[in-house]
Amino acid sequence: MELFWKAAAGVLMAVILGLVLGKQEKDISLMLSMAVCAMAAIIALSYLEPVLDMLRQMEKLGSLGGDMLSVLLKAVGIGLVAEIAGMVCADAGNAALGKTMQMLGTAAVLWLSIPIFNAFLMLIQQILGEI
Amino acid sequence: MTMEIDLIFKIAAIGIIVSILNQVLARSGREEQATMTSLAGLVVVLMMLAQKIADLFDLVKNLFEF
């Protein structure tokens, strides 16, 4: 938990330093905010690690197929990265790039979920065939 | 996994130094050198940033089973 307070203090400090720096060197200020975003995201993901272990344990208990959880986890990862990258682009004043980045993430998640949709369709076909 | 606070200070310090150098050089009429200094600072910070972003991507890849 100590890491969380450290990260929060670091982010707040970086906001103030970024404000001071932004008057003269906007590009370096943007890079500072990107570096802090990356560090905070790394810490957030390190907190998520036990949660993912718990999910895997629940998957074993429910005897789900291994593909389902892996697709879900990949979608979460893509979503996180695309969201952070999109926000950074929007912060840099390039909203078009930010939107494109988010669209890229959405497209990647849709592409990932094709096997699940196919499995769902097969299930419906099976149920309808049995009736 | 630690929050490397010194990285924040490093980037901020580089920014402040570059901005001071930039102003001094610009006032003394050396516009080209001022631009070059600004560019050099940018590249140095970019190198540090690239390392951090690579770390983040590696972590996401490992954690979410890519």
N, CA and C atoms of all chains as a GROMACS GRO file, in nm:
protein
  591
    1MET      N    1   0.083  -0.122   0.000
    1MET     CA    2   0.000   0.000   0.000
    1MET      C    3   0.086   0.126   0.000
    2GLU      N    4   0.209   0.108   0.053
    2GLU     CA    5   0.300   0.225   0.059
    2GLU      C    6   0.331   0.277  -0.080
    3LEU      N    7   0.338   0.181  -0.175
    3LEU     CA    8   0.369   0.216  -0.314
    3LEU      C    9   0.262   0.307  -0.374
    4PHE      N   10   0.136   0.283  -0.333
    4PHE     CA   11   0.027   0.364  -0.385
    4PHE      C   12   0.043   0.510  -0.344
    5TRP      N   13   0.077   0.533  -0.216
    5TRP     CA   14   0.092   0.671  -0.169
    5TRP      C   15   0.210   0.737  -0.238
    6LYS      N   16   0.318   0.659  -0.257
    6LYS     CA   17   0.434   0.712  -0.328
    6LYS      C   18   0.397   0.754  -0.469
    7ALA      N   19   0.322   0.665  -0.536
    7ALA     CA   20   0.283   0.692  -0.675
    7ALA      C   21   0.194   0.816  -0.682
    8ALA      N   22   0.100   0.827  -0.587
    8ALA     CA   23   0.009   0.942  -0.587
    8ALA      C   24   0.088   1.070  -0.568
    9ALA      N   25   0.184   1.068  -0.473
    9ALA     CA   26   0.267   1.186  -0.449
    9ALA      C   27   0.349   1.219  -0.573
   10GLY      N   28   0.406   1.116  -0.637
   10GLY     CA   29   0.486   1.138  -0.757
   10GLY      C   30   0.405   1.199  -0.869
   11VAL      N   31   0.282   1.150  -0.887
   11VAL     CA   32   0.197   1.203  -0.995
   11VAL      C   33   0.162   1.349  -0.968
   12LEU      N   34   0.129   1.380  -0.841
   12LEU     CA   35   0.094   1.520  -0.809
   12LEU      C   36   0.214   1.612  -0.831
   13MET      N   37   0.331   1.562  -0.790
   13MET     CA   38   0.453   1.643  -0.808
   13MET      C   39   0.480   1.665  -0.957
   14ALA      N   40   0.459   1.559  -1.035
   14ALA     CA   41   0.484   1.569  -1.179
   14ALA      C   42   0.388   1.668  -1.245
   15VAL      N   43   0.265   1.676  -1.193
   15VAL     CA   44   0.169   1.773  -1.248
   15VAL      C   45   0.221   1.914  -1.229
   16ILE      N   46   0.272   1.941  -1.107
   16ILE     CA   47   0.322   2.077  -1.079
   16ILE      C   48   0.446   2.107  -1.163
   17LEU      N   49   0.540   2.009  -1.167
   17LEU     CA   50   0.661   2.030  -1.248
   17LEU      C   51   0.624   2.048  -1.395
   18GLY      N   52   0.525   1.972  -1.441
   18GLY     CA   53   0.481   1.984  -1.581
   18GLY      C   54   0.422   2.120  -1.610
   19LEU      N   55   0.349   2.174  -1.512
   19LEU     CA   56   0.292   2.309  -1.531
   19LEU      C   57   0.402   2.413  -1.543
   20VAL      N   58   0.504   2.401  -1.453
   20VAL     CA   59   0.615   2.497  -1.456
   20VAL      C   60   0.690   2.486  -1.588
   21LEU      N   61   0.714   2.361  -1.629
   21LEU     CA   62   0.793   2.335  -1.749
   21LEU      C   63   0.716   2.370  -1.876
   22GLY      N   64   0.584   2.358  -1.869
   22GLY     CA   65   0.501   2.376  -1.988
   22GLY      C   66   0.506   2.515  -2.046
   23LYS      N   67   0.544   2.614  -1.963
   23LYS     CA   68   0.549   2.752  -2.013
   23LYS      C   69   0.663   2.770  -2.112
   24GLN      N   70   0.776   2.701  -2.085
   24GLN     CA   71   0.894   2.718  -2.172
   24GLN      C   72   0.910   2.602  -2.270
   25GLU      N   73   0.911   2.480  -2.214
   25GLU     CA   74   0.941   2.363  -2.298
   25GLU      C   75   0.820   2.269  -2.298
   26LYS      N   76   0.729   2.293  -2.392
   26LYS     CA   77   0.606   2.214  -2.392
   26LYS      C   78   0.633   2.067  -2.423
   27ASP      N   79   0.732   2.043  -2.513
   27ASP     CA   80   0.756   1.905  -2.555
   27ASP      C   81   0.814   1.821  -2.442
   28ILE      N   82   0.907   1.880  -2.365
   28ILE     CA   83   0.965   1.805  -2.253
   28ILE      C   84   0.860   1.785  -2.144
   29SER      N   85   0.772   1.883  -2.126
   29SER     CA   86   0.664   1.870  -2.028
   29SER      C   87   0.572   1.753  -2.066
   30LEU      N   88   0.545   1.741  -2.195
   30LEU     CA   89   0.462   1.628  -2.242
   30LEU      C   90   0.530   1.495  -2.216
   31MET      N   91   0.664   1.492  -2.239
   31MET     CA   92   0.738   1.368  -2.216
   31MET      C   93   0.740   1.333  -2.068
   32LEU      N   94   0.748   1.436  -1.983
   32LEU     CA   95   0.742   1.412  -1.838
   32LEU      C   96   0.610   1.345  -1.803
   33SER      N   97   0.501   1.398  -1.859
   33SER     CA   98   0.371   1.339  -1.826
   33SER      C   99   0.360   1.197  -1.881
   34MET      N  100   0.422   1.171  -1.998
   34MET     CA  101   0.419   1.035  -2.053
   34MET      C  102   0.497   0.938  -1.964
   35ALA      N  103   0.614   0.984  -1.915
   35ALA     CA  104   0.696   0.897  -1.829
   35ALA      C  105   0.620   0.865  -1.700
   36VAL      N  106   0.556   0.967  -1.643
   36VAL     CA  107   0.484   0.943  -1.517
   36VAL      C  108   0.364   0.852  -1.540
   37CYS      N  109   0.297   0.871  -1.656
   37CYS     CA  110   0.186   0.781  -1.692
   37CYS      C  111   0.236   0.637  -1.698
   38ALA      N  112   0.351   0.616  -1.764
   38ALA     CA  113   0.404   0.480  -1.777
   38ALA      C  114   0.436   0.422  -1.640
   39MET      N  115   0.499   0.504  -1.554
   39MET     CA  116   0.536   0.453  -1.421
   39MET      C  117   0.413   0.419  -1.338
   40ALA      N  118   0.312   0.510  -1.343
   40ALA     CA  119   0.190   0.485  -1.265
   40ALA      C  120   0.119   0.362  -1.318
   41ALA      N  121   0.119   0.344  -1.451
   41ALA     CA  122   0.053   0.226  -1.509
   41ALA      C  123   0.126   0.099  -1.467
   42ILE      N  124   0.260   0.105  -1.462
   42ILE     CA  125   0.337  -0.013  -1.420
   42ILE      C  126   0.299  -0.051  -1.276
   43ILE      N  127   0.286   0.051  -1.190
   43ILE     CA  128   0.249   0.023  -1.051
   43ILE      C  129   0.107  -0.032  -1.042
   44ALA      N  130   0.015   0.027  -1.122
   44ALA     CA  131  -0.123  -0.022  -1.121
   44ALA      C  132  -0.128  -0.168  -1.166
   45LEU      N  133  -0.049  -0.201  -1.267
   45LEU     CA  134  -0.050  -0.339  -1.316
   45LEU      C  135   0.012  -0.434  -1.214
   46SER      N  136   0.112  -0.384  -1.139
   46SER     CA  137   0.170  -0.471  -1.037
   46SER      C  138   0.068  -0.500  -0.927
   47TYR      N  139  -0.024  -0.406  -0.902
   47TYR     CA  140  -0.132  -0.434  -0.807
   47TYR      C  141  -0.233  -0.532  -0.866
   48LEU      N  142  -0.247  -0.529  -1.001
   48LEU     CA  143  -0.347  -0.615  -1.066
   48LEU      C  144  -0.304  -0.761  -1.072
   49GLU      N  145  -0.174  -0.785  -1.054
   49GLU     CA  146  -0.121  -0.921  -1.072
   49GLU      C  147  -0.192  -1.025  -0.983
   50PRO      N  148  -0.206  -0.999  -0.851
   50PRO     CA  149  -0.278  -1.097  -0.767
   50PRO      C  150  -0.423  -1.114  -0.807
   51VAL      N  151  -0.484  -1.004  -0.857
   51VAL     CA  152  -0.624  -1.014  -0.902
   51VAL      C  153  -0.635  -1.111  -1.018
   52LEU      N  154  -0.538  -1.102  -1.111
   52LEU     CA  155  -0.541  -1.193  -1.225
   52LEU      C  156  -0.519  -1.338  -1.182
   53ASP      N  157  -0.431  -1.356  -1.081
   53ASP     CA  158  -0.411  -1.491  -1.028
   53ASP      C  159  -0.542  -1.547  -0.972
   54MET      N  160  -0.616  -1.459  -0.903
   54MET     CA  161  -0.744  -1.501  -0.847
   54MET      C  162  -0.842  -1.539  -0.958
   55LEU      N  163  -0.840  -1.460  -1.067
   55LEU     CA  164  -0.928  -1.491  -1.181
   55LEU      C  165  -0.895  -1.628  -1.239
   56ARG      N  166  -0.763  -1.656  -1.248
   56ARG     CA  167  -0.722  -1.786  -1.302
   56ARG      C  168  -0.769  -1.901  -1.212
   57GLN      N  169  -0.761  -1.874  -1.081
   57GLN     CA  170  -0.809  -1.975  -0.984
   57GLN      C  171  -0.959  -1.999  -1.002
   58MET      N  172  -1.034  -1.887  -1.021
   58MET     CA  173  -1.178  -1.900  -1.041
   58MET      C  174  -1.209  -1.973  -1.170
   59GLU      N  175  -1.124  -1.951  -1.272
   59GLU     CA  176  -1.142  -2.020  -1.400
   59GLU      C  177  -1.128  -2.172  -1.380
   60LYS      N  178  -1.027  -2.208  -1.296
   60LYS     CA  179  -1.006  -2.350  -1.271
   60LYS      C  180  -1.126  -2.409  -1.195
   61LEU      N  181  -1.176  -2.333  -1.095
   61LEU     CA  182  -1.290  -2.380  -1.016
   61LEU      C  183  -1.413  -2.400  -1.104
   62GLY      N  184  -1.435  -2.304  -1.196
   62GLY     CA  185  -1.553  -2.313  -1.282
   62GLY      C  186  -1.531  -2.401  -1.403
   63SER      N  187  -1.411  -2.456  -1.416
   63SER     CA  188  -1.368  -2.538  -1.530
   63SER      C  189  -1.411  -2.477  -1.664
   64LEU      N  190  -1.376  -2.348  -1.680
   64LEU     CA  191  -1.401  -2.280  -1.808
   64LEU      C  192  -1.291  -2.318  -1.906
   65GLY      N  193  -1.318  -2.295  -2.034
   65GLY     CA  194  -1.215  -2.319  -2.135
   65GLY      C  195  -1.104  -2.216  -2.118
   66GLY      N  196  -0.980  -2.256  -2.142
   66GLY     CA  197  -0.866  -2.165  -2.122
   66GLY      C  198  -0.868  -2.045  -2.214
   67ASP      N  199  -0.931  -2.061  -2.333
   67ASP     CA  200  -0.929  -1.952  -2.431
   67ASP      C  201  -1.009  -1.831  -2.385
   68MET      N  202  -1.117  -1.858  -2.314
   68MET     CA  203  -1.209  -1.749  -2.278
   68MET      C  204  -1.139  -1.644  -2.192
   69LEU      N  205  -1.074  -1.690  -2.085
   69LEU     CA  206  -1.010  -1.595  -1.994
   69LEU      C  207  -0.893  -1.527  -2.064
   70SER      N  208  -0.821  -1.600  -2.148
   70SER     CA  209  -0.705  -1.540  -2.213
   70SER      C  210  -0.748  -1.429  -2.308
   71VAL      N  211  -0.860  -1.452  -2.381
   71VAL     CA  212  -0.911  -1.346  -2.469
   71VAL      C  213  -0.954  -1.225  -2.388
   72LEU      N  214  -1.018  -1.253  -2.275
   72LEU     CA  215  -1.066  -1.145  -2.188
   72LEU      C  216  -0.947  -1.060  -2.136
   73LEU      N  217  -0.843  -1.131  -2.093
   73LEU     CA  218  -0.725  -1.061  -2.039
   73LEU      C  219  -0.657  -0.979  -2.148
   74LYS      N  220  -0.647  -1.038  -2.269
   74LYS     CA  221  -0.586  -0.965  -2.379
   74LYS      C  222  -0.665  -0.838  -2.409
   75ALA      N  223  -0.798  -0.851  -2.405
   75ALA     CA  224  -0.883  -0.735  -2.432
   75ALA      C  225  -0.859  -0.626  -2.329
   76VAL      N  226  -0.844  -0.666  -2.202
   76VAL     CA  227  -0.817  -0.567  -2.097
   76VAL      C  228  -0.684  -0.497  -2.122
   77GLY      N  229  -0.582  -0.575  -2.158
   77GLY     CA  230  -0.449  -0.516  -2.184
   77GLY      C  231  -0.454  -0.419  -2.300
   78ILE      N  232  -0.518  -0.460  -2.410
   78ILE     CA  233  -0.527  -0.372  -2.526
   78ILE      C  234  -0.605  -0.245  -2.490
   79GLY      N  235  -0.714  -0.263  -2.416
   79GLY     CA  236  -0.795  -0.148  -2.377
   79GLY      C  237  -0.717  -0.049  -2.294
   80LEU      N  238  -0.640  -0.101  -2.196
   80LEU     CA  239  -0.561  -0.012  -2.109
   80LEU      C  240  -0.459   0.067  -2.190
   81VAL      N  241  -0.382  -0.005  -2.273
   81VAL     CA  242  -0.276   0.063  -2.349
   81VAL      C  243  -0.336   0.164  -2.447
   82ALA      N  244  -0.444   0.124  -2.516
   82ALA     CA  245  -0.505   0.214  -2.614
   82ALA      C  246  -0.562   0.338  -2.546
   83GLU      N  247  -0.621   0.320  -2.428
   83GLU     CA  248  -0.680   0.433  -2.357
   83GLU      C  249  -0.572   0.533  -2.313
   84ILE      N  250  -0.463   0.477  -2.252
   84ILE     CA  251  -0.355   0.566  -2.206
   84ILE      C  252  -0.293   0.639  -2.323
   85ALA      N  253  -0.264   0.564  -2.432
   85ALA     CA  254  -0.201   0.628  -2.548
   85ALA      C  255  -0.293   0.734  -2.608
   86GLY      N  256  -0.423   0.704  -2.614
   86GLY     CA  257  -0.518   0.800  -2.670
   86GLY      C  258  -0.526   0.927  -2.587
   87MET      N  259  -0.526   0.909  -2.454
   87MET     CA  260  -0.532   1.026  -2.365
   87MET      C  261  -0.407   1.112  -2.378
   88VAL      N  262  -0.290   1.046  -2.389
   88VAL     CA  263  -0.165   1.122  -2.403
   88VAL      C  264  -0.168   1.201  -2.534
   89CYS      N  265  -0.216   1.138  -2.641
   89CYS     CA  266  -0.227   1.208  -2.770
   89CYS      C  267  -0.320   1.328  -2.756
   90ALA      N  268  -0.434   1.309  -2.688
   90ALA     CA  269  -0.529   1.419  -2.671
   90ALA      C  270  -0.467   1.531  -2.589
   91ASP      N  271  -0.387   1.494  -2.487
   91ASP     CA  272  -0.319   1.594  -2.404
   91ASP      C  273  -0.220   1.675  -2.485
   92ALA      N  274  -0.155   1.608  -2.582
   92ALA     CA  275  -0.056   1.676  -2.665
   92ALA      C  276  -0.123   1.768  -2.766
   93GLY      N  277  -0.256   1.770  -2.767
   93GLY     CA  278  -0.327   1.860  -2.857
   93GLY      C  279  -0.360   1.795  -2.990
   94ASN      N  280  -0.338   1.664  -3.000
   94ASN     CA  281  -0.368   1.597  -3.125
   94ASN      C  282  -0.483   1.499  -3.103
   95ALA      N  283  -0.604   1.554  -3.096
   95ALA     CA  284  -0.720   1.471  -3.062
   95ALA      C  285  -0.749   1.368  -3.170
   96ALA      N  286  -0.715   1.400  -3.294
   96ALA     CA  287  -0.742   1.306  -3.404
   96ALA      C  288  -0.662   1.178  -3.385
   97LEU      N  289  -0.534   1.195  -3.348
   97LEU     CA  290  -0.449   1.077  -3.324
   97LEU      C  291  -0.502   0.997  -3.205
   98GLY      N  292  -0.548   1.069  -3.101
   98GLY     CA  293  -0.602   1.002  -2.983
   98GLY      C  294  -0.722   0.917  -3.017
   99LYS      N  295  -0.814   0.974  -3.097
   99LYS     CA  296  -0.934   0.900  -3.137
   99LYS      C  297  -0.895   0.780  -3.221
  100THR      N  298  -0.796   0.800  -3.311
  100THR     CA  299  -0.753   0.689  -3.397
  100THR      C  300  -0.694   0.577  -3.313
  101MET      N  301  -0.618   0.615  -3.209
  101MET     CA  302  -0.558   0.515  -3.121
  101MET      C  303  -0.665   0.434  -3.050
  102GLN      N  304  -0.771   0.504  -3.004
  102GLN     CA  305  -0.880   0.433  -2.937
  102GLN      C  306  -0.953   0.342  -3.034
  103MET      N  307  -0.968   0.390  -3.160
  103MET     CA  308  -1.033   0.307  -3.262
  103MET      C  309  -0.950   0.183  -3.291
  104LEU      N  310  -0.818   0.202  -3.292
  104LEU     CA  311  -0.727   0.090  -3.314
  104LEU      C  312  -0.744  -0.016  -3.204
  105GLY      N  313  -0.755   0.032  -3.081
  105GLY     CA  314  -0.776  -0.060  -2.968
  105GLY      C  315  -0.908  -0.135  -2.983
  106THR      N  316  -1.014  -0.062  -3.021
  106THR     CA  317  -1.145  -0.126  -3.038
  106THR      C  318  -1.139  -0.232  -3.148
  107ALA      N  319  -1.073  -0.197  -3.259
  107ALA     CA  320  -1.064  -0.292  -3.371
  107ALA      C  321  -0.988  -0.417  -3.328
  108ALA      N  322  -0.878  -0.397  -3.252
  108ALA     CA  323  -0.797  -0.511  -3.208
  108ALA      C  324  -0.878  -0.602  -3.115
  109VAL      N  325  -0.957  -0.540  -3.025
  109VAL     CA  326  -1.039  -0.621  -2.932
  109VAL      C  327  -1.145  -0.698  -3.010
  110LEU      N  328  -1.207  -0.632  -3.109
  110LEU     CA  329  -1.308  -0.702  -3.190
  110LEU      C  330  -1.246  -0.819  -3.265
  111TRP      N  331  -1.125  -0.796  -3.319
  111TRP     CA  332  -1.055  -0.903  -3.392
  111TRP      C  333  -1.024  -1.021  -3.299
  112LEU      N  334  -0.987  -0.985  -3.174
  112LEU     CA  335  -0.955  -1.090  -3.076
  112LEU      C  336  -1.077  -1.174  -3.041
  113SER      N  337  -1.196  -1.107  -3.042
  113SER     CA  338  -1.314  -1.175  -2.989
  113SER      C  339  -1.388  -1.256  -3.096
  114ILE      N  340  -1.335  -1.262  -3.218
  114ILE     CA  341  -1.400  -1.340  -3.324
  114ILE      C  342  -1.421  -1.487  -3.283
  115PRO      N  343  -1.319  -1.555  -3.226
  115PRO     CA  344  -1.341  -1.696  -3.186
  115PRO      C  345  -1.454  -1.714  -3.085
  116ILE      N  346  -1.467  -1.616  -2.993
  116ILE     CA  347  -1.575  -1.626  -2.893
  116ILE      C  348  -1.711  -1.609  -2.960
  117PHE      N  349  -1.719  -1.513  -3.052
  117PHE     CA  350  -1.846  -1.494  -3.124
  117PHE      C  351  -1.881  -1.622  -3.202
  118ASN      N  352  -1.778  -1.681  -3.265
  118ASN     CA  353  -1.801  -1.804  -3.341
  118ASN      C  354  -1.851  -1.915  -3.251
  119ALA      N  355  -1.789  -1.928  -3.131
  119ALA     CA  356  -1.832  -2.031  -3.037
  119ALA      C  357  -1.976  -2.008  -2.995
  120PHE      N  358  -2.011  -1.881  -2.975
  120PHE     CA  359  -2.148  -1.844  -2.936
  120PHE      C  360  -2.248  -1.883  -3.045
  121LEU      N  361  -2.211  -1.853  -3.170
  121LEU     CA  362  -2.299  -1.887  -3.281
  121LEU      C  363  -2.318  -2.039  -3.292
  122MET      N  364  -2.208  -2.112  -3.273
  122MET     CA  365  -2.215  -2.260  -3.278
  122MET      C  366  -2.310  -2.312  -3.170
  123LEU      N  367  -2.299  -2.249  -3.051
  123LEU     CA  368  -2.385  -2.291  -2.940
  123LEU      C  369  -2.531  -2.269  -2.975
  124ILE      N  370  -2.562  -2.152  -3.033
  124ILE     CA  371  -2.700  -2.123  -3.071
  124ILE      C  372  -2.748  -2.223  -3.176
  125GLN      N  373  -2.658  -2.251  -3.272
  125GLN     CA  374  -2.694  -2.349  -3.376
  125GLN      C  375  -2.726  -2.485  -3.316
  126GLN      N  376  -2.641  -2.524  -3.219
  126GLN     CA  377  -2.663  -2.654  -3.152
  126GLN      C  378  -2.797  -2.656  -3.082
  127ILE      N  379  -2.827  -2.548  -3.008
  127ILE     CA  380  -2.952  -2.542  -2.931
  127ILE      C  381  -3.071  -2.548  -3.027
  128LEU      N  382  -3.064  -2.471  -3.137
  128LEU     CA  383  -3.174  -2.468  -3.233
  128LEU      C  384  -3.189  -2.604  -3.301
  129GLY      N  385  -3.075  -2.668  -3.328
  129GLY     CA  386  -3.080  -2.800  -3.393
  129GLY      C  387  -3.143  -2.904  -3.304
  130GLU      N  388  -3.118  -2.892  -3.174
  130GLU     CA  389  -3.173  -2.990  -3.081
  130GLU      C  390  -3.323  -2.975  -3.067
  131ILE      N  391  -3.373  -2.849  -3.079
  131ILE     CA  392  -3.518  -2.826  -3.069
  131ILE      C  393  -3.581  -2.875  -3.199
  132MET      N  394   0.929  -0.365  -0.797
  132MET     CA  395   0.855  -0.257  -0.863
  132MET      C  396   0.853  -0.134  -0.772
  133THR      N  397   0.921  -0.028  -0.814
  133THR     CA  398   0.922   0.092  -0.731
  133THR      C  399   0.888   0.213  -0.816
  134MET      N  400   0.838   0.315  -0.750
  134MET     CA  401   0.813   0.442  -0.819
  134MET      C  402   0.944   0.517  -0.821
  135GLU      N  403   1.004   0.532  -0.940
  135GLU     CA  404   1.134   0.598  -0.947
  135GLU      C  405   1.114   0.749  -0.954
  136ILE      N  406   1.104   0.807  -0.832
  136ILE     CA  407   1.077   0.951  -0.823
  136ILE      C  408   1.190   1.030  -0.890
  137ASP      N  409   1.314   0.975  -0.882
  137ASP     CA  410   1.426   1.052  -0.936
  137ASP      C  411   1.415   1.070  -1.087
  138LEU      N  412   1.342   0.979  -1.155
  138LEU     CA  413   1.323   0.996  -1.299
  138LEU      C  414   1.241   1.122  -1.329
  139ILE      N  415   1.140   1.146  -1.245
  139ILE     CA  416   1.058   1.267  -1.262
  139ILE      C  417   1.146   1.390  -1.247
  140PHE      N  418   1.228   1.388  -1.138
  140PHE     CA  419   1.314   1.505  -1.114
  140PHE      C  420   1.416   1.521  -1.226
  141LYS      N  421   1.469   1.407  -1.276
  141LYS     CA  422   1.568   1.414  -1.384
  141LYS      C  423   1.510   1.484  -1.506
  142ILE      N  424   1.389   1.438  -1.546
  142ILE     CA  425   1.327   1.496  -1.667
  142ILE      C  426   1.297   1.644  -1.645
  143ALA      N  427   1.244   1.677  -1.524
  143ALA     CA  428   1.213   1.817  -1.496
  143ALA      C  429   1.340   1.901  -1.497
  144ALA      N  430   1.449   1.848  -1.439
  144ALA     CA  431   1.575   1.923  -1.435
  144ALA      C  432   1.629   1.945  -1.576
  145ILE      N  433   1.623   1.841  -1.658
  145ILE     CA  434   1.670   1.857  -1.796
  145ILE      C  435   1.587   1.965  -1.866
  146GLY      N  436   1.457   1.963  -1.844
  146GLY     CA  437   1.369   2.063  -1.906
  146GLY      C  438   1.406   2.203  -1.864
  147ILE      N  439   1.429   2.222  -1.732
  147ILE     CA  440   1.461   2.357  -1.682
  147ILE      C  441   1.596   2.404  -1.737
  148ILE      N  442   1.695   2.313  -1.735
  148ILE     CA  443   1.829   2.350  -1.785
  148ILE      C  444   1.822   2.386  -1.934
  149VAL      N  445   1.750   2.303  -2.010
  149VAL     CA  446   1.740   2.329  -2.154
  149VAL      C  447   1.670   2.462  -2.178
  150SER      N  448   1.566   2.489  -2.099
  150SER     CA  449   1.494   2.615  -2.122
  150SER      C  450   1.581   2.736  -2.089
  151ILE      N  451   1.662   2.725  -1.980
  151ILE     CA  452   1.752   2.836  -1.946
  151ILE      C  453   1.856   2.856  -2.057
  152LEU      N  454   1.919   2.743  -2.099
  152LEU     CA  455   2.020   2.751  -2.205
  152LEU      C  456   1.961   2.810  -2.332
  153ASN      N  457   1.838   2.766  -2.360
  153ASN     CA  458   1.769   2.814  -2.479
  153ASN      C  459   1.753   2.965  -2.477
  154GLN      N  460   1.709   3.016  -2.361
  154GLN     CA  461   1.687   3.160  -2.350
  154GLN      C  462   1.817   3.238  -2.359
  155VAL      N  463   1.922   3.185  -2.288
  155VAL     CA  464   2.051   3.255  -2.289
  155VAL      C  465   2.106   3.261  -2.432
  156LEU      N  466   2.101   3.147  -2.501
  156LEU     CA  467   2.155   3.142  -2.638
  156LEU      C  468   2.072   3.229  -2.733
  157ALA      N  469   1.940   3.227  -2.712
  157ALA     CA  470   1.854   3.306  -2.801
  157ALA      C  471   1.878   3.455  -2.781
  158ARG      N  472   1.897   3.496  -2.653
  158ARG     CA  473   1.921   3.639  -2.627
  158ARG      C  474   2.054   3.686  -2.683
  159SER      N  475   2.154   3.592  -2.684
  159SER     CA  476   2.285   3.635  -2.734
  159SER      C  477   2.296   3.616  -2.886
  160GLY      N  478   2.183   3.593  -2.949
  160GLY     CA  479   2.181   3.592  -3.095
  160GLY      C  480   2.223   3.461  -3.159
  161ARG      N  481   2.234   3.353  -3.081
  161ARG     CA  482   2.272   3.224  -3.141
  161ARG      C  483   2.150   3.133  -3.151
  162GLU      N  484   2.067   3.168  -3.245
  162GLU     CA  485   1.939   3.096  -3.258
  162GLU      C  486   1.960   2.949  -3.295
  163GLU      N  487   2.058   2.923  -3.383
  163GLU     CA  488   2.078   2.784  -3.430
  163GLU      C  489   2.121   2.696  -3.314
  164GLN      N  490   2.216   2.750  -3.233
  164GLN     CA  491   2.263   2.671  -3.119
  164GLN      C  492   2.151   2.649  -3.018
  165ALA      N  493   2.065   2.749  -3.003
  165ALA     CA  494   1.952   2.734  -2.910
  165ALA      C  495   1.861   2.621  -2.956
  166THR      N  496   1.834   2.617  -3.086
  166THR     CA  497   1.750   2.510  -3.141
  166THR      C  498   1.815   2.374  -3.121
  167MET      N  499   1.948   2.371  -3.145
  167MET     CA  500   2.021   2.245  -3.130
  167MET      C  501   2.018   2.196  -2.984
  168THR      N  502   2.034   2.290  -2.890
  168THR     CA  503   2.029   2.254  -2.747
  168THR      C  504   1.893   2.197  -2.711
  169SER      N  505   1.790   2.265  -2.762
  169SER     CA  506   1.653   2.219  -2.734
  169SER      C  507   1.632   2.078  -2.790
  170LEU      N  508   1.684   2.056  -2.909
  170LEU     CA  509   1.671   1.925  -2.975
  170LEU      C  510   1.746   1.818  -2.897
  171ALA      N  511   1.867   1.852  -2.848
  171ALA     CA  512   1.948   1.756  -2.773
  171ALA      C  513   1.876   1.715  -2.645
  172GLY      N  514   1.819   1.815  -2.574
  172GLY     CA  515   1.743   1.786  -2.452
  172GLY      C  516   1.627   1.693  -2.481
  173LEU      N  517   1.560   1.721  -2.593
  173LEU     CA  518   1.446   1.640  -2.632
  173LEU      C  519   1.487   1.495  -2.655
  174VAL      N  520   1.601   1.477  -2.724
  174VAL     CA  521   1.646   1.340  -2.755
  174VAL      C  522   1.684   1.266  -2.626
  175VAL      N  523   1.753   1.337  -2.534
  175VAL     CA  524   1.793   1.273  -2.407
  175VAL      C  525   1.671   1.225  -2.330
  176VAL      N  526   1.569   1.314  -2.320
  176VAL     CA  527   1.447   1.277  -2.246
  176VAL      C  528   1.374   1.164  -2.318
  177LEU      N  529   1.376   1.170  -2.452
  177LEU     CA  530   1.309   1.067  -2.531
  177LEU      C  531   1.370   0.929  -2.507
  178MET      N  532   1.504   0.925  -2.492
  178MET     CA  533   1.570   0.797  -2.465
  178MET      C  534   1.523   0.739  -2.331
  179MET      N  535   1.513   0.828  -2.228
  179MET     CA  536   1.468   0.782  -2.097
  179MET      C  537   1.324   0.733  -2.104
  180LEU      N  538   1.244   0.808  -2.180
  180LEU     CA  539   1.102   0.777  -2.191
  180LEU      C  540   1.080   0.645  -2.264
  181ALA      N  541   1.159   0.624  -2.370
  181ALA     CA  542   1.142   0.502  -2.450
  181ALA      C  543   1.166   0.378  -2.364
  182GLN      N  544   1.266   0.386  -2.275
  182GLN     CA  545   1.297   0.275  -2.185
  182GLN      C  546   1.177   0.243  -2.096
  183LYS      N  547   1.116   0.349  -2.043
  183LYS     CA  548   1.003   0.332  -1.950
  183LYS      C  549   0.882   0.272  -2.023
  184ILE      N  550   0.858   0.321  -2.145
  184ILE     CA  551   0.742   0.272  -2.220
  184ILE      C  552   0.764   0.126  -2.262
  185ALA      N  553   0.890   0.093  -2.295
  185ALA     CA  554   0.921  -0.047  -2.328
  185ALA      C  555   0.894  -0.136  -2.207
  186ASP      N  556   0.931  -0.087  -2.087
  186ASP     CA  557   0.904  -0.162  -1.963
  186ASP      C  558   0.754  -0.186  -1.947
  187LEU      N  559   0.675  -0.079  -1.972
  187LEU     CA  560   0.529  -0.090  -1.956
  187LEU      C  561   0.472  -0.192  -2.054
  188PHE      N  562   0.517  -0.186  -2.179
  188PHE     CA  563   0.464  -0.278  -2.280
  188PHE      C  564   0.503  -0.422  -2.247
  189ASP      N  565   0.626  -0.442  -2.199
  189ASP     CA  566   0.669  -0.577  -2.161
  189ASP      C  567   0.582  -0.631  -2.048
  190LEU      N  568   0.554  -0.543  -1.950
  190LEU     CA  569   0.472  -0.586  -1.836
  190LEU      C  570   0.332  -0.623  -1.881
  191VAL      N  571   0.274  -0.539  -1.970
  191VAL     CA  572   0.138  -0.567  -2.018
  191VAL      C  573   0.137  -0.699  -2.095
  192LYS      N  574   0.242  -0.720  -2.177
  192LYS     CA  575   0.249  -0.844  -2.255
  192LYS      C  576   0.258  -0.966  -2.163
  193ASN      N  577   0.340  -0.957  -2.059
  193ASN     CA  578   0.357  -1.071  -1.968
  193ASN      C  579   0.230  -1.096  -1.887
  194LEU      N  580   0.171  -0.985  -1.838
  194LEU     CA  581   0.060  -0.998  -1.744
  194LEU      C  582  -0.068  -1.047  -1.814
  195PHE      N  583  -0.092  -0.995  -1.933
  195PHE     CA  584  -0.216  -1.028  -2.002
  195PHE      C  585  -0.198  -1.138  -2.106
  196GLU      N  586  -0.088  -1.213  -2.094
  196GLU     CA  587  -0.066  -1.336  -2.173
  196GLU      C  588  -0.069  -1.314  -2.322
  197PHE      N  589   0.002  -1.214  -2.373
  197PHE     CA  590   0.008  -1.193  -2.518
  197PHE      C  591   0.107  -1.291  -2.580
   0.00000   0.00000   0.00000
